[in-house]
């Protein structure tokens, strides 16, 4: 049996929903994100629908996302715009103690820098795994804690990340790849964590370390571990044959400011602080190549303007972002952004350095799409 999905641009005059799908013998009220289910049979699509969405009680009502510990990666992004496919994400905690001034969670999490455990996390996690197995959902990539770090100080108390890794180990068949994102890889080197991840096939950790000098790190990431501790932990993970990627993320504006975009050459001319220099980035790339990291991942600095943003970076960089775009900052979603031309300018030298050292430097979205 085949499914046909209809988008808003097609004729839906006879359908009570904005988006709907039609099966040969039955009329369905379709999911809000039809691209997510491309290539699936009618039965498999129904199973994914049953896990992800509440079923409408009345004709014409929309499907709504259900709350899960094992949730859909970036659930509010349409797959036609953000082609991440079917993949999972588990955010272990709510809020993050690292208090990074560039963090995007301030756009959507109340009290973003006050970490707390999720209520009934362990019970809900086990419930999700049982449901995934019962519905026989196809294996998909899983990403651990994209929004809040899994290795914050409260992990020492609650051990929810350790519990998650044990559950993933017990339910390994549910996932194709396992990707963990952290600024505190030192905790992952502790024996009880290390013993598990050494047994997990297709496991990788992405360590975020945008700065090479710790005095700069203290300004932008006041609650995060030191640069030295991160680099030392990366070395230890690599010595234990754990796959590691280094995230120089975000890429900040740096001197000399390119004259094709700016009238003045220095960050201080725009009231912007120093972040990393060309030399800092080169040192990080050389380190990653030396310890044989898999790749380096980069993305541009976004200036968050969310409801819960506190000491964010808009006062530091908004003048510079406006100047780069001829006096008007580029606004997209909940942040101000650089033009892609300027971002590519600031990434080109790191890319060339990486190429010379035999380590790829890639944009974070491309990295995501390669984890399958």
FIMI-918205 format. One record per residue (C-alpha): x, y, z; residue in one letter. Coordinates in nm, 4 decimals, always signed. Example, Ala and Ser with C-alpha at 12.3 -4.5 7.8 and 13.67 -1.06 7.14 Angstrom:
<atoms>
ATOM, u, v, w, resn
ATOM, +1.2300, -0.4500, +0.7800, A
ATOM, +1.3670, -0.1060, +0.7140, S
</atoms>
This chain:
<atoms>
ATOM, u, v, w, resn
ATOM, +0.0000, +0.0000, +0.0000, X
ATOM, +0.1359, +0.3405, -0.0904, X
ATOM, +0.1067, +0.6737, +0.0836, X
ATOM, +0.0700, +1.0072, -0.0842, X
ATOM, +0.1584, +1.3253, +0.1028, X
ATOM, +0.0141, +1.6624, +0.0129, X
ATOM, +0.1695, +1.9967, +0.0921, X
ATOM, +0.0087, +2.3385, +0.1328, X
ATOM, +0.0876, +2.4232, -0.2274, X
ATOM, -0.1274, +2.1372, -0.3597, X
ATOM, -0.5045, +2.1244, -0.3865, X
ATOM, -0.6429, +2.0478, -0.0405, X
ATOM, -0.9888, +2.2006, -0.0821, X
ATOM, -1.1622, +1.8818, +0.0251, X
ATOM, -0.9423, +1.8211, +0.3306, X
ATOM, -1.0157, +1.9718, +0.6746, X
ATOM, -0.6417, +1.9770, +0.7587, X
ATOM, -0.3766, +2.2052, +0.6091, X
ATOM, -0.1622, +1.8990, +0.5405, X
ATOM, -0.2978, +1.5496, +0.4964, X
ATOM, -0.2127, +1.2135, +0.3530, X
ATOM, -0.4227, +0.9630, +0.1640, X
ATOM, -0.3944, +0.5853, +0.1682, X
ATOM, -0.5755, +0.3704, -0.0841, X
ATOM, -0.8413, +0.2423, +0.1568, X
ATOM, -0.8524, +0.5065, +0.4287, X
ATOM, -0.8446, +0.8810, +0.4769, X
ATOM, -0.5836, +0.9978, +0.7262, X
ATOM, -0.5299, +1.3270, +0.9006, X
ATOM, -0.1638, +1.3582, +0.8287, X
ATOM, +0.1322, +1.4530, +1.0401, X
ATOM, +0.2504, +1.8149, +1.0338, X
ATOM, +0.5852, +1.7083, +0.8857, X
ATOM, +0.5221, +1.4691, +0.5923, X
ATOM, +0.8850, +1.4738, +0.4713, X
ATOM, +0.9797, +1.2968, +0.7937, X
ATOM, +0.8054, +0.9814, +0.6752, X
ATOM, +0.9266, +0.9584, +0.3167, X
ATOM, +1.0249, +0.6073, +0.2171, X
ATOM, +0.8231, +0.4356, +0.4915, X
ATOM, +0.5418, +0.1903, +0.4375, X
ATOM, +0.1946, +0.2784, +0.5625, X
ATOM, +0.2440, +0.0530, +0.8652, X
ATOM, +0.5828, +0.2013, +0.9567, X
ATOM, +0.4520, +0.5554, +0.9144, X
ATOM, +0.1612, +0.4742, +1.1451, X
ATOM, +0.4028, +0.3395, +1.4070, X
ATOM, +0.6178, +0.6531, +1.3976, X
ATOM, +0.3012, +0.8619, +1.4151, X
ATOM, +0.1820, +0.6658, +1.7183, X
ATOM, +0.5100, +0.7308, +1.9007, X
ATOM, +0.5602, +1.0963, +1.8122, X
ATOM, +0.2110, +1.2449, +1.8104, X
ATOM, -0.1145, +1.2472, +1.9991, X
ATOM, -0.4026, +1.1231, +1.7864, X
ATOM, -0.6676, +1.3901, +1.7159, X
ATOM, -0.9950, +1.3223, +1.8932, X
ATOM, -1.2085, +1.4971, +1.6328, X
ATOM, -1.2155, +1.5172, +1.2551, X
ATOM, -0.9979, +1.7998, +1.1297, X
ATOM, -0.7840, +1.8492, +1.4410, X
ATOM, -0.4052, +1.8665, +1.4061, X
ATOM, -0.1582, +1.6170, +1.5482, X
ATOM, +0.0477, +1.7440, +1.8450, X
ATOM, +0.3916, +1.6294, +1.9544, X
ATOM, +0.4006, +1.4035, +2.2581, X
ATOM, +0.6468, +1.4630, +2.5396, X
ATOM, +0.9314, +1.2099, +2.5414, X
ATOM, +1.2716, +1.1538, +2.6973, X
ATOM, +1.3810, +1.0003, +2.3646, X
ATOM, +1.2477, +1.2770, +2.1430, X
ATOM, +1.2591, +1.3738, +1.7791, X
ATOM, +1.5696, +1.5759, +1.6901, X
ATOM, +1.4726, +1.9416, +1.6433, X
ATOM, +1.1004, +1.8577, +1.6429, X
ATOM, +0.9786, +2.2008, +1.5327, X
ATOM, +1.1901, +2.2192, +1.2161, X
ATOM, +1.0197, +2.1050, +0.8972, X
ATOM, +1.2272, +1.8350, +0.7264, X
ATOM, +1.1887, +2.0075, +0.3908, X
ATOM, +1.3827, +2.3017, +0.5377, X
ATOM, +1.6079, +2.1115, +0.7771, X
ATOM, +1.6695, +1.7757, +0.6166, X
ATOM, +1.7835, +1.5950, +0.9313, X
ATOM, +1.5692, +1.2926, +0.8570, X
ATOM, +1.4466, +1.0610, +1.1294, X
ATOM, +1.6797, +1.0935, +1.4264, X
ATOM, +1.6531, +1.1059, +1.8019, X
ATOM, +1.7755, +1.3440, +2.0685, X
ATOM, +1.7919, +1.2977, +2.4473, X
ATOM, +1.8531, +1.6087, +2.6560, X
ATOM, +1.9427, +1.4711, +2.9967, X
ATOM, +1.8957, +1.7866, +3.2072, X
ATOM, +1.7053, +2.1160, +3.1845, X
ATOM, +1.9203, +2.4280, +3.1959, X
ATOM, +2.2996, +2.4426, +3.1882, X
ATOM, +2.5530, +2.5516, +3.4491, X
ATOM, +2.8129, +2.6485, +3.1886, X
ATOM, +2.6266, +2.9804, +3.1438, X
ATOM, +2.7779, +3.0441, +2.8008, X
ATOM, +2.6894, +3.3947, +2.6892, X
ATOM, +2.6276, +3.2820, +2.3322, X
ATOM, +2.3998, +2.9891, +2.4246, X
ATOM, +2.0762, +2.9614, +2.2249, X
ATOM, +1.8761, +2.7847, +2.4996, X
ATOM, +1.7998, +3.1307, +2.6423, X
ATOM, +1.5572, +3.1632, +2.3527, X
ATOM, +1.3282, +2.8876, +2.4784, X
ATOM, +1.4213, +2.7573, +2.8266, X
ATOM, +1.3087, +2.9384, +3.1414, X
ATOM, +1.5971, +2.9937, +3.3858, X
ATOM, +1.8411, +2.8639, +3.1232, X
ATOM, +2.1485, +2.8688, +3.3469, X
ATOM, +1.9919, +2.7036, +3.6508, X
ATOM, +2.0365, +2.3305, +3.5843, X
ATOM, +1.7856, +2.0828, +3.7235, X
ATOM, +1.6967, +1.7185, +3.6637, X
ATOM, +1.3922, +1.6185, +3.4658, X
ATOM, +1.1078, +1.4788, +3.6726, X
ATOM, +1.0901, +1.0992, +3.6542, X
ATOM, +1.3659, +1.0965, +3.3900, X
ATOM, +1.4729, +0.7357, +3.4473, X
ATOM, +1.1174, +0.6010, +3.4512, X
ATOM, +1.0179, +0.7941, +3.1364, X
ATOM, +1.3354, +0.6908, +2.9555, X
ATOM, +1.2653, +0.3226, +3.0148, X
ATOM, +0.9037, +0.3731, +2.9087, X
ATOM, +1.0193, +0.5264, +2.5795, X
ATOM, +1.2569, +0.2406, +2.5052, X
ATOM, +0.9782, -0.0124, +2.5648, X
ATOM, +0.7483, +0.1790, +2.3297, X
ATOM, +1.0141, +0.2106, +2.0577, X
ATOM, +1.0718, -0.1647, +2.0772, X
ATOM, +0.7000, -0.2475, +2.0800, X
ATOM, +0.6365, -0.0318, +1.7725, X
ATOM, +0.9435, -0.1807, +1.6028, X
ATOM, +1.0660, +0.1609, +1.4896, X
ATOM, +1.3565, +0.1502, +1.2466, X
ATOM, +1.6972, +0.2260, +1.4021, X
ATOM, +1.7955, +0.5923, +1.3773, X
ATOM, +2.0856, +0.8110, +1.4973, X
ATOM, +2.0654, +0.9443, +1.8524, X
ATOM, +2.2236, +1.2686, +1.9750, X
ATOM, +2.2837, +1.3140, +2.3466, X
ATOM, +2.2148, +1.6551, +2.4979, X
ATOM, +2.2209, +1.9086, +2.2155, X
ATOM, +2.0710, +2.1785, +2.4381, X
ATOM, +2.2189, +2.1221, +2.7836, X
ATOM, +2.5468, +1.9529, +2.8693, X
ATOM, +2.5161, +1.5922, +2.9935, X
ATOM, +2.8225, +1.6369, +3.2174, X
ATOM, +2.7344, +1.9300, +3.4396, X
ATOM, +2.8137, +1.9280, +3.8133, X
ATOM, +2.4660, +1.7887, +3.8917, X
ATOM, +2.5596, +1.4704, +3.7057, X
ATOM, +2.7729, +1.3885, +4.0106, X
ATOM, +2.4516, +1.3880, +4.2153, X
ATOM, +2.1864, +1.2405, +3.9854, X
ATOM, +2.3906, +1.0251, +3.7437, X
ATOM, +2.1200, +1.0520, +3.4777, X
ATOM, +2.3753, +1.0548, +3.1955, X
ATOM, +2.5289, +0.7361, +3.3298, X
ATOM, +2.1815, +0.5833, +3.3501, X
ATOM, +2.1131, +0.6898, +2.9904, X
ATOM, +2.4345, +0.5319, +2.8617, X
ATOM, +2.3492, +0.2058, +3.0364, X
ATOM, +2.0010, +0.2093, +2.8830, X
ATOM, +2.1444, +0.2825, +2.5377, X
ATOM, +2.3837, -0.0084, +2.5851, X
ATOM, +2.0906, -0.2357, +2.6746, X
ATOM, +1.8865, -0.1053, +2.3779, X
ATOM, +2.1712, -0.0626, +2.1279, X
ATOM, +1.9646, -0.2057, +1.8402, X
ATOM, +1.7412, +0.1044, +1.8484, X
ATOM, +2.0180, +0.3284, +1.7109, X
ATOM, +2.2465, +0.3432, +1.4107, X
ATOM, +2.4961, +0.5909, +1.5603, X
ATOM, +2.5388, +0.7534, +1.9017, X
ATOM, +2.6714, +1.1095, +1.9217, X
ATOM, +2.7401, +1.2847, +2.2509, X
ATOM, +2.7985, +1.6612, +2.2720, X
ATOM, +2.9805, +1.8095, +2.5733, X
ATOM, +3.2126, +2.0785, +2.7038, X
ATOM, +3.3203, +1.8536, +2.9913, X
ATOM, +3.4794, +1.5423, +2.8397, X
ATOM, +3.6846, +1.4835, +3.1576, X
ATOM, +3.3862, +1.3154, +3.3228, X
ATOM, +3.3509, +1.0841, +3.0242, X
ATOM, +3.7055, +0.9627, +3.0997, X
ATOM, +3.5970, +0.8292, +3.4396, X
ATOM, +3.6010, +0.4499, +3.4414, X
ATOM, +3.2271, +0.3884, +3.4853, X
ATOM, +3.1496, +0.6006, +3.1750, X
ATOM, +3.4547, +0.4967, +2.9759, X
ATOM, +3.3851, +0.1267, +3.0229, X
ATOM, +3.0414, +0.1695, +2.8661, X
ATOM, +3.1328, +0.3839, +2.5677, X
ATOM, +3.4242, +0.1571, +2.4789, X
ATOM, +3.1666, -0.1169, +2.4230, X
ATOM, +2.9250, +0.0968, +2.2191, X
ATOM, +2.9610, +0.0456, +1.8468, X
ATOM, +2.9473, +0.3631, +1.6346, X
ATOM, +2.9815, +0.5926, +1.9357, X
ATOM, +3.1430, +0.9341, +1.9002, X
ATOM, +3.1831, +1.2386, +2.1218, X
ATOM, +3.1923, +1.5970, +1.9978, X
ATOM, +3.3816, +1.8262, +2.2344, X
ATOM, +3.3054, +2.1970, +2.2078, X
ATOM, +3.6098, +2.4180, +2.2636, X
ATOM, +3.5949, +2.7450, +2.0665, X
ATOM, +3.8821, +2.9109, +2.2571, X
ATOM, +4.2502, +2.8352, +2.3027, X
ATOM, +4.3199, +3.0851, +2.5818, X
ATOM, +4.1425, +3.0340, +2.9108, X
ATOM, +4.1244, +3.4046, +2.9960, X
ATOM, +3.9034, +3.4480, +2.6898, X
ATOM, +3.7007, +3.1381, +2.7808, X
ATOM, +3.6219, +3.2864, +3.1225, X
ATOM, +3.4407, +3.5805, +2.9632, X
ATOM, +3.2289, +3.3828, +2.7182, X
ATOM, +3.1851, +3.0552, +2.9112, X
ATOM, +3.2114, +3.1520, +3.2801, X
ATOM, +3.0786, +2.8250, +3.4216, X
ATOM, +3.2410, +2.5830, +3.1777, X
ATOM, +3.5506, +2.3664, +3.2348, X
ATOM, +3.8905, +2.5110, +3.1492, X
ATOM, +4.0400, +2.4811, +2.8029, X
ATOM, +4.3277, +2.2762, +2.9466, X
ATOM, +4.0922, +2.0189, +3.1011, X
ATOM, +3.9040, +1.9757, +2.7742, X
ATOM, +4.2145, +1.9253, +2.5628, X
ATOM, +4.3650, +1.6854, +2.8163, X
ATOM, +4.0437, +1.4806, +2.8220, X
ATOM, +4.0346, +1.4687, +2.4422, X
ATOM, +4.3864, +1.3231, +2.4470, X
ATOM, +4.2797, +1.0601, +2.6992, X
ATOM, +3.9702, +0.9655, +2.5020, X
ATOM, +4.1751, +0.9265, +2.1877, X
ATOM, +4.4307, +0.7140, +2.3738, X
ATOM, +4.1361, +0.4870, +2.4583, X
ATOM, +4.0298, +0.4740, +2.0916, X
ATOM, +3.7135, +0.6806, +2.1377, X
ATOM, +3.6149, +0.8711, +1.8242, X
ATOM, +3.6297, +1.2453, +1.8933, X
ATOM, +3.5425, +1.5517, +1.6874, X
ATOM, +3.6477, +1.8986, +1.7995, X
ATOM, +3.3849, +2.1709, +1.7735, X
ATOM, +3.5269, +2.5215, +1.7283, X
ATOM, +3.1749, +2.6384, +1.7727, X
ATOM, +3.0801, +2.9140, +1.7439, X
ATOM, +3.3211, +3.0901, +1.5113, X
ATOM, +3.3456, +3.4503, +1.6357, X
ATOM, +3.4254, +3.7649, +1.4366, X
ATOM, +3.7996, +3.8204, +1.4496, X
ATOM, +4.0612, +4.0665, +1.3343, X
ATOM, +4.1548, +4.1913, +1.0912, X
ATOM, +3.7961, +4.2713, +0.9966, X
ATOM, +3.7615, +4.2284, +0.6181, X
ATOM, +3.7406, +4.5646, +0.4454, X
ATOM, +3.4792, +4.4470, +0.1973, X
ATOM, +3.2339, +4.4245, +0.4907, X
ATOM, +3.3606, +4.6806, +0.7442, X
ATOM, +3.4705, +5.0422, +0.7336, X
ATOM, +3.7005, +5.0001, +1.0348, X
ATOM, +3.9550, +4.7223, +1.0974, X
ATOM, +3.9308, +4.6521, +1.4722, X
ATOM, +3.6750, +4.4845, +1.6969, X
ATOM, +3.7080, +4.7626, +1.9515, X
ATOM, +3.5895, +5.0087, +1.6863, X
ATOM, +3.2489, +4.8394, +1.7202, X
ATOM, +3.2599, +4.7838, +2.0962, X
ATOM, +3.3171, +4.4098, +2.0451, X
ATOM, +3.5487, +4.2069, +2.2723, X
ATOM, +3.8345, +3.9887, +2.1570, X
ATOM, +3.7414, +3.6218, +2.1262, X
ATOM, +3.9784, +3.4033, +1.9305, X
ATOM, +4.2541, +3.5029, +1.6919, X
ATOM, +4.3762, +3.3349, +1.3756, X
ATOM, +4.6652, +3.1952, +1.5823, X
ATOM, +4.4257, +3.0544, +1.8448, X
ATOM, +4.2225, +2.8706, +1.5832, X
ATOM, +4.5364, +2.7369, +1.4173, X
ATOM, +4.6564, +2.6014, +1.7530, X
ATOM, +4.3252, +2.4215, +1.8055, X
ATOM, +4.3346, +2.2701, +1.4575, X
ATOM, +4.6941, +2.1562, +1.5040, X
ATOM, +4.5989, +1.9947, +1.8345, X
ATOM, +4.3014, +1.8129, +1.6774, X
ATOM, +4.5203, +1.6852, +1.3946, X
ATOM, +4.7935, +1.5728, +1.6363, X
ATOM, +4.5585, +1.3582, +1.8473, X
ATOM, +4.3820, +1.2340, +1.5318, X
ATOM, +4.0352, +1.3781, +1.5880, X
ATOM, +3.7858, +1.2672, +1.3261, X
ATOM, +3.6989, +1.6199, +1.2139, X
ATOM, +3.6586, +1.9813, +1.3205, X
ATOM, +3.3066, +2.1237, +1.3259, X
ATOM, +3.2338, +2.4959, +1.2976, X
ATOM, +2.9285, +2.7203, +1.2939, X
ATOM, +2.8811, +3.0997, +1.3012, X
ATOM, +2.8067, +3.2989, +1.6156, X
ATOM, +2.4350, +3.3738, +1.6508, X
ATOM, +2.3203, +3.6598, +1.8743, X
ATOM, +2.0294, +3.5173, +2.0726, X
ATOM, +1.7370, +3.7460, +2.1478, X
ATOM, +1.5128, +3.5064, +2.3357, X
ATOM, +1.2695, +3.5798, +2.6166, X
ATOM, +1.5044, +3.4397, +2.8782, X
ATOM, +1.8333, +3.5804, +2.7499, X
ATOM, +2.0270, +3.7534, +3.0270, X
ATOM, +2.3877, +3.8599, +2.9823, X
ATOM, +2.3908, +3.7721, +2.6150, X
ATOM, +2.6217, +3.9022, +2.3446, X
ATOM, +2.3911, +4.1424, +2.1641, X
ATOM, +2.5395, +4.4522, +2.3335, X
ATOM, +2.8874, +4.3292, +2.2364, X
ATOM, +2.8311, +4.2436, +1.8733, X
ATOM, +2.5081, +4.3916, +1.7384, X
ATOM, +2.6792, +4.7070, +1.6028, X
ATOM, +2.9313, +4.4914, +1.4229, X
ATOM, +2.6619, +4.2614, +1.2806, X
ATOM, +2.4672, +4.5626, +1.1556, X
ATOM, +2.7741, +4.7141, +0.9908, X
ATOM, +2.8474, +4.3847, +0.8148, X
ATOM, +2.5060, +4.3984, +0.6496, X
ATOM, +2.5088, +4.7633, +0.5454, X
ATOM, +2.3516, +4.8989, +0.8624, X
ATOM, +2.0798, +4.6412, +0.9268, X
ATOM, +2.1416, +4.3184, +1.1190, X
ATOM, +2.0100, +3.9961, +0.9687, X
ATOM, +1.7337, +3.8580, +1.1903, X
ATOM, +1.6246, +3.4973, +1.1591, X
ATOM, +1.4121, +3.3172, +1.4141, X
ATOM, +1.5325, +3.4027, +1.7627, X
ATOM, +1.8752, +3.5370, +1.6695, X
ATOM, +2.0759, +3.7874, +1.4677, X
ATOM, +2.3142, +3.6294, +1.2182, X
ATOM, +2.6055, +3.6924, +0.9873, X
ATOM, +2.5709, +3.6846, +0.6114, X
ATOM, +2.6900, +3.3564, +0.4646, X
ATOM, +2.9503, +3.5422, +0.2589, X
ATOM, +3.1102, +3.6806, +0.5756, X
ATOM, +3.0849, +3.3488, +0.7575, X
ATOM, +3.2570, +3.1742, +0.4675, X
ATOM, +3.5300, +3.4390, +0.4807, X
ATOM, +3.6030, +3.3640, +0.8471, X
ATOM, +3.5934, +2.9871, +0.7913, X
ATOM, +3.8119, +2.9754, +0.4813, X
ATOM, +4.1503, +2.9991, +0.6557, X
ATOM, +4.0652, +2.7309, +0.9168, X
ATOM, +3.9442, +2.5103, +0.6329, X
ATOM, +4.2724, +2.5543, +0.4474, X
ATOM, +4.4763, +2.4846, +0.7624, X
ATOM, +4.2745, +2.1701, +0.8250, X
ATOM, +4.3245, +2.0589, +0.4670, X
ATOM, +4.7015, +2.1026, +0.4973, X
ATOM, +4.7015, +1.8902, +0.8145, X
ATOM, +4.4703, +1.6229, +0.6786, X
ATOM, +4.1710, +1.6958, +0.9027, X
ATOM, +3.8374, +1.8100, +0.7540, X
ATOM, +3.6782, +2.1340, +0.8756, X
ATOM, +3.3053, +2.1216, +0.8100, X
ATOM, +2.9885, +2.3166, +0.8874, X
ATOM, +2.7877, +2.1717, +1.1787, X
ATOM, +2.4755, +2.1016, +0.9717, X
ATOM, +2.6782, +1.8978, +0.7235, X
ATOM, +2.8247, +1.7056, +1.0157, X
ATOM, +2.4752, +1.6297, +1.1429, X
ATOM, +2.3636, +1.4910, +0.8075, X
ATOM, +2.6638, +1.2577, +0.7977, X
ATOM, +2.5725, +1.0861, +1.1262, X
ATOM, +2.3453, +0.8107, +1.0033, X
</atoms>
